[in-house]
């Protein structure tokens, strides 16, 4: 099986080039055209990504994330959500890499088999980096008015955050 995975990508490339040669298609010209379109797409979404990265860095550095966390602690305790996961709930819709660093910290401090570790893992798997995805995908096609996309996506994220604790309790009876 290991040898199969080693040869699969070169085989696919060989098949694509072979079909292109058979059909007398200018493969390299098409490749350059696709690379140019991909580069232009990257350039068009760069301002949105830079803005998000800057905002997340400022949120962390200013201590605002800690303030929001302490404000939400009573609500989290009421809903039986581990307090260690509050920063993850706040950062996940904004930053994938930031939330990945947070879950690494959570799993490193309390362990992956603990209740907070399992809840954080379910949160990561059942939520999305909403603002990043909207900035990238809507920005790539030039959509300025997101209408219901942001409220619907945030409602899905909130559901994922709230029900992650419930799901862990249901699947692991010892909590």
Residue pairs with C-beta under 8 A, 6 or more apart in sequence:
16 27
17 27
20 27
20 30
21 27
41 140
44 139
44 140
44 142
45 135
45 136
45 139
45 140
47 139
48 135
48 136
48 139
49 132
49 135
49 136
51 135
52 94
52 95
52 131
52 132
52 135
53 95
55 94
56 91
56 94
56 95
56 98
58 64
59 65
59 91
59 94
60 98
65 87
65 90
65 91
68 86
68 90
69 83
69 86
69 87
69 90
72 86
72 89
72 90
73 83
73 86
76 82
76 83
76 85
76 86
77 83
79 162
79 165
80 165
80 169
81 89
81 119
81 161
81 162
81 164
81 165
82 115
82 116
82 119
82 120
82 165
84 106
84 109
84 110
84 116
84 120
85 106
85 116
85 119
85 120
85 123
85 161
85 164
87 102
88 99
88 102
88 103
88 106
88 120
88 123
88 124
89 123
89 161
91 98
91 99
91 102
92 99
92 123
92 124
92 127
92 128
92 129
92 157
92 161
93 127
93 128
93 129
93 130
93 131
93 153
93 154
93 157
94 129
94 130
94 131
94 132
95 129
95 132
96 129
96 132
99 124
99 129
100 124
102 120
103 120
103 121
103 124
106 116
106 117
106 120
107 117
107 120
107 121
110 116
110 117
111 117
112 118
112 121
115 168
115 172
115 175
118 168
118 172
119 164
119 165
119 168
122 160
122 164
122 167
122 168
123 160
123 161
123 164
126 160
126 163
126 164
127 156
127 157
127 160
127 161
128 153
128 156
128 157
130 150
130 153
130 154
130 157
131 150
133 153
134 146
134 149
134 150
134 153
138 144
138 146
138 149
168 175
169 175
